[in-house]
Amino acid sequence: MKRILFAGLISSVLLVLCMLALPAVGYGTVASGYGPPHDGMPAGNGNRLANTSHGASQGMAVYNDYRSAHNSAGVTEPGETWYLAEGSSAGGFETWILIQNPGEEAAHVNLTYQTEGGEIEGPAIDLGPKSRESVNVADTVSTYNVSTIVTSTEPVIVERAMYYIQRLHPPLEGNPRYPFTRDESIACGHWSQNSLDYPYFGAPRSGGRLHAGIDIYPAAGDGAPVRAMKAGTVIKVGLFYTRHTGEKTYAILIDHGDFVVNYAALRPPSLQAGDTVGQGNLLGYISGTKQLHFDMYRSGTTNWMFWYGSQPANLLDPTELILKMYGIG
């Protein structure tokens, strides 16, 4: 057991924040500050500490928004053993170990991961002279808390890069046929002035209802395939609404872990509650509406909703996320 005194420097004043006790070959986290959350995703900093037989190592973490990244500092000298305290490979986080062999001899490199449950053997790599390789930690272990030890038969240079980018699969193929943001959809001319069918989030509907999602119009129109943004579990499948033509459209509510999505206005699907889906799996097909109605909710939501009055606390605006996914704007 090692005890580590952790201190932070704020406004040129050194503050002793805490004393952290680490188990042998263990891992710990100290939060050093948090900023305002964005759509339920907290922003903030964390200091990661790993305990090895040769002492403790520290790494700095910075998280914010749906897309964030940071990297460890570079070095001037190669070495045969490296300790990287920070790491997370679950919940949308990616951790990559970057290994460079600047020498004239091939290096045999071994990676070992330290988690809260103990050590896990990682991959072994034969790295040729004057070459490099990147290793995705998630290929071996999926956890929010992971440190890495790198050992090599020849001096190498090692860095660790982290990303939080929510690699999501677009629910529809190709760019949308029509815009789904407020100003652009009003200006595009597809809908008449003061229409009650605008596709943007919060658009007015009849009876004082507000649009609880966005409508995405695929280029393929009726019958276009709809796919899961990420792996998840089906919470509910049911009738969404009946069109003026008599066609019944359906909705599939899926818990994706970090959020819940309602994929709606579909033809009758084959999925049922309790089914699991993988990222990119086929969910169903667009109905005669020629659009996907897309609601997004906070984790824990168990039903889609109709929005009246103030925006419900669990209802999220998916506009920016979908724009980024399609590279629009």
SEFI-363136 format. One record per residue (C-alpha): residue in one letter; residue number from 1; y negated, x, z. Coordinates in steps of 0.2 Angstrom, whole numbers. Last residue first. Layout:
BEGIN
('a',NUM,(Y,X,Z))
...
//
This chain:
BEGIN
('g',329,(-114,-113,-202))
('i',328,(-96,-116,-208))
('g',327,(-82,-104,-205))
('y',326,(-69,-117,-204))
('m',325,(-64,-113,-186))
('k',324,(-82,-110,-182))
('l',323,(-87,-127,-187))
('i',322,(-73,-135,-178))
('l',321,(-77,-126,-162))
('e',320,(-96,-131,-164))
('t',319,(-92,-149,-167))
('p',318,(-79,-152,-153))
('d',317,(-90,-161,-141))
('l',316,(-80,-163,-125))
('l',315,(-75,-179,-116))
('n',314,(-69,-177,-98))
('a',313,(-86,-181,-90))
('p',312,(-88,-197,-100))
('q',311,(-104,-197,-110))
('s',310,(-116,-210,-104))
('g',309,(-115,-228,-110))
('y',308,(-99,-233,-120))
('w',307,(-86,-222,-127))
('f',306,(-69,-228,-132))
('m',305,(-55,-217,-125))
('w',304,(-40,-207,-128))
('n',303,(-27,-206,-114))
('t',302,(-19,-193,-102))
('t',301,(-34,-181,-99))
('g',300,(-28,-167,-88))
('s',299,(-36,-153,-98))
('r',298,(-54,-158,-104))
('y',297,(-55,-168,-120))
('m',296,(-57,-167,-139))
('d',295,(-57,-181,-151))
('f',294,(-53,-179,-170))
('h',293,(-53,-194,-182))
('l',292,(-45,-187,-197))
('q',291,(-51,-194,-214))
('k',290,(-45,-203,-230))
('t',289,(-46,-220,-220))
('g',288,(-30,-224,-231))
('s',287,(-20,-214,-218))
('i',286,(-20,-195,-216))
('y',285,(-2,-188,-213))
('g',284,(8,-182,-198))
('l',283,(10,-169,-185))
('l',282,(15,-154,-195))
('n',281,(17,-138,-185))
('g',280,(3,-126,-186))
('q',279,(4,-120,-168))
('g',278,(21,-126,-161))
('v',277,(24,-144,-155))
('t',276,(33,-151,-140))
('d',275,(39,-169,-139))
('g',274,(36,-178,-123))
('a',273,(28,-193,-130))
('q',272,(34,-197,-148))
('l',271,(33,-189,-165))
('s',270,(38,-198,-181))
('p',269,(20,-203,-186))
('p',268,(14,-220,-193))
('r',267,(0,-215,-205))
('l',266,(-15,-206,-196))
('a',265,(-32,-212,-190))
('a',264,(-31,-200,-175))
('y',263,(-27,-183,-169))
('n',262,(-33,-184,-150))
('v',261,(-34,-167,-143))
('v',260,(-32,-160,-125))
('f',259,(-39,-144,-119))
('d',258,(-34,-127,-111))
('g',257,(-15,-132,-111))
('h',256,(-14,-140,-128))
('d',255,(-10,-157,-122))
('i',254,(-8,-168,-137))
('l',253,(-13,-186,-140))
('i',252,(-6,-193,-157))
('a',251,(-16,-208,-164))
('y',250,(-10,-221,-177))
('t',249,(-17,-232,-191))
('k',248,(-12,-249,-195))
('e',247,(-16,-255,-213))
('g',246,(-22,-273,-214))
('t',245,(-36,-269,-227))
('h',244,(-49,-271,-214))
('r',243,(-41,-257,-205))
('t',242,(-30,-258,-189))
('y',241,(-34,-246,-175))
('f',240,(-27,-232,-165))
('l',239,(-9,-238,-163))
('g',238,(1,-226,-152))
('v',237,(8,-209,-148))
('k',236,(5,-202,-131))
('i',235,(6,-185,-121))
('v',234,(13,-174,-135))
('t',233,(16,-156,-128))
('g',232,(7,-141,-135))
('a',231,(6,-126,-146))
('k',230,(-10,-123,-155))
('m',229,(-21,-132,-168))
('a',228,(-7,-144,-173))
('r',227,(-6,-149,-191))
('v',226,(-12,-164,-201))
('p',225,(-5,-166,-219))
('a',224,(-16,-175,-232))
('g',223,(-9,-192,-237))
('d',222,(-26,-200,-241))
('g',221,(-39,-187,-245))
('a',220,(-34,-170,-252))
('a',219,(-51,-163,-249))
('p',218,(-50,-167,-231))
('y',217,(-63,-178,-222))
('i',216,(-65,-173,-204))
('d',215,(-72,-187,-193))
('i',214,(-79,-181,-176))
('g',213,(-76,-187,-159))
('a',212,(-81,-201,-146))
('h',211,(-91,-211,-158))
('l',210,(-103,-222,-148))
('r',209,(-100,-240,-144))
('g',208,(-115,-252,-143))
('g',207,(-106,-266,-151))
('s',206,(-104,-258,-168))
('r',205,(-104,-239,-168))
('p',204,(-118,-226,-166))
('a',203,(-114,-208,-169))
('g',202,(-110,-198,-153))
('f',201,(-100,-184,-162))
('y',200,(-104,-185,-181))
('p',199,(-94,-195,-194))
('y',198,(-107,-208,-198))
('d',197,(-98,-225,-200))
('l',196,(-111,-237,-192))
('s',195,(-123,-233,-206))
('n',194,(-142,-232,-203))
('q',193,(-145,-226,-221))
('s',192,(-130,-227,-232))
('w',191,(-116,-214,-230))
('h',190,(-112,-201,-244))
('g',189,(-130,-196,-245))
('c',188,(-129,-179,-238))
('a',187,(-144,-181,-227))
('i',186,(-136,-191,-213))
('s',185,(-120,-180,-213))
('e',184,(-131,-164,-212))
('d',183,(-142,-170,-198))
('r',182,(-128,-176,-187))
('t',181,(-114,-164,-190))
('f',180,(-98,-169,-199))
('p',179,(-102,-163,-217))
('y',178,(-91,-170,-231))
('r',177,(-76,-163,-241))
('p',176,(-70,-153,-226))
('n',175,(-65,-135,-230))
('g',174,(-47,-132,-234))
('e',173,(-31,-137,-225))
('l',172,(-33,-149,-210))
('p',171,(-30,-146,-192))
('p',170,(-36,-128,-193))
('h',169,(-25,-117,-183))
('l',168,(-33,-110,-167))
('r',167,(-35,-92,-162))
('q',166,(-45,-95,-146))
('i',165,(-56,-80,-147))
('y',164,(-55,-71,-130))
('y',163,(-53,-53,-134))
('m',162,(-48,-37,-126))
('a',161,(-48,-19,-131))
('r',160,(-39,-5,-122))
('e',159,(-41,13,-126))
('v',158,(-29,28,-128))
('i',157,(-31,46,-134))
('v',156,(-15,56,-136))
('p',155,(-9,73,-129))
('e',154,(10,75,-134))
('t',153,(26,68,-125))
('s',152,(16,52,-121))
('t',151,(14,41,-107))
('v',150,(4,24,-107))
('i',149,(2,14,-91))
('t',148,(-4,-4,-93))
('s',147,(-11,-17,-82))
('v',146,(-7,-36,-83))
('n',145,(-14,-52,-75))
('y',144,(-16,-68,-85))
('t',143,(2,-67,-91))
('s',142,(12,-66,-107))
('v',141,(22,-51,-109))
('t',140,(30,-41,-123))
('d',139,(22,-46,-139))
('a',138,(7,-52,-129))
('v',137,(3,-34,-125))
('n',136,(-2,-32,-144))
('v',135,(0,-13,-148))
('s',134,(-12,-4,-160))
('e',133,(-7,12,-169))
('r',132,(-15,28,-174))
('s',131,(-12,44,-185))
('k',130,(-17,62,-186))
('p',129,(1,67,-182))
('g',128,(15,54,-182))
('l',127,(17,41,-168))
('d',126,(34,37,-162))
('i',125,(32,22,-152))
('a',124,(41,15,-137))
('p',123,(38,-4,-132))
('g',122,(35,-11,-115))
('e',121,(45,-10,-99))
('i',120,(40,-22,-86))
('e',119,(34,-17,-69))
('g',118,(31,-30,-54))
('g',117,(28,-48,-52))
('e',116,(9,-47,-51))
('t',115,(10,-37,-67))
('q',114,(12,-19,-72))
('y',113,(16,-15,-90))
('t',112,(24,1,-96))
('l',111,(21,9,-113))
('n',110,(30,24,-120))
('v',109,(24,36,-133))
('h',108,(34,49,-143))
('a',107,(21,60,-151))
('a',106,(22,69,-168))
('e',105,(14,86,-168))
('e',104,(-3,92,-176))
('g',103,(-14,82,-164))
('p',102,(-26,68,-165))
('n',101,(-13,55,-160))
('q',100,(-23,39,-157))
('i',99,(-16,24,-147))
('l',98,(-25,7,-145))
('i',97,(-18,-5,-133))
('w',96,(-22,-23,-137))
('t',95,(-26,-37,-125))
('e',94,(-28,-55,-131))
('f',93,(-34,-70,-121))
('g',92,(-32,-88,-126))
('g',91,(-23,-94,-111))
('a',90,(-12,-78,-109))
('s',89,(-12,-60,-113))
('s',88,(-24,-53,-99))
('g',87,(-28,-34,-96))
('e',86,(-38,-23,-85))
('a',85,(-31,-8,-76))
('l',84,(-28,4,-90))
('y',83,(-19,20,-84))
('w',82,(-16,35,-96))
('t',81,(-4,49,-96))
('e',80,(-2,63,-109))
('g',79,(-20,66,-112))
('p',78,(-33,68,-126))
('e',77,(-51,74,-122))
('t',76,(-68,67,-126))
('v',75,(-66,49,-120))
('g',74,(-71,31,-126))
('a',73,(-75,17,-114))
('s',72,(-64,2,-113))
('n',71,(-67,-13,-124))
('h',70,(-75,-30,-123))
('a',69,(-73,-47,-132))
('s',68,(-78,-65,-132))
('r',67,(-76,-81,-142))
('y',66,(-74,-98,-134))
('d',65,(-88,-94,-121))
('n',64,(-89,-79,-110))
('y',63,(-79,-66,-102))
('v',62,(-82,-48,-96))
('a',61,(-69,-37,-88))
('m',60,(-72,-19,-81))
('g',59,(-57,-8,-77))
('q',58,(-52,2,-62))
('s',57,(-38,14,-59))
('a',56,(-29,18,-42))
('g',55,(-20,34,-37))
('h',54,(-6,44,-43))
('s',53,(9,33,-38))
('t',52,(0,19,-46))
('n',51,(-11,5,-40))
('a',50,(-21,-6,-53))
('l',49,(-38,-13,-50))
('r',48,(-47,-25,-62))
('n',47,(-66,-29,-60))
('g',46,(-72,-46,-66))
('n',45,(-87,-52,-74))
('g',44,(-93,-70,-79))
('a',43,(-93,-85,-90))
('p',42,(-83,-100,-86))
('m',41,(-75,-111,-100))
('g',40,(-78,-130,-97))
('d',39,(-89,-133,-112))
('h',38,(-99,-117,-108))
('p',37,(-100,-112,-90))
('p',36,(-115,-104,-82))
('g',35,(-113,-86,-76))
('y',34,(-101,-78,-64))
('g',33,(-102,-62,-54))
('s',32,(-91,-48,-47))
('a',31,(-74,-56,-47))
('v',30,(-61,-44,-40))
('t',29,(-44,-43,-47))
('g',28,(-28,-35,-41))
('y',27,(-13,-26,-48))
('g',26,(3,-17,-41))
('v',25,(13,-2,-41))
('a',24,(13,-2,-22))
('p',23,(4,-17,-15))
('l',22,(-15,-17,-16))
('a',21,(-27,-20,-2))
('l',20,(-45,-24,-7))
('m',19,(-60,-21,4))
('c',18,(-75,-31,-1))
('l',17,(-92,-32,-8))
('v',16,(-101,-16,-2))
('l',15,(-118,-18,-10))
('l',14,(-128,-3,-18))
('v',13,(-145,-8,-22))
('s',12,(-153,-3,-38))
('s',11,(-155,-21,-44))
('i',10,(-136,-24,-41))
('l',9,(-124,-10,-40))
('g',8,(-106,-16,-35))
('a',7,(-94,-9,-22))
('f',6,(-75,-10,-20))
('l',5,(-66,0,-6))
('i',4,(-48,1,-11))
('r',3,(-34,0,2))
('k',2,(-17,7,-5))
('m',1,(0,0,0))
//
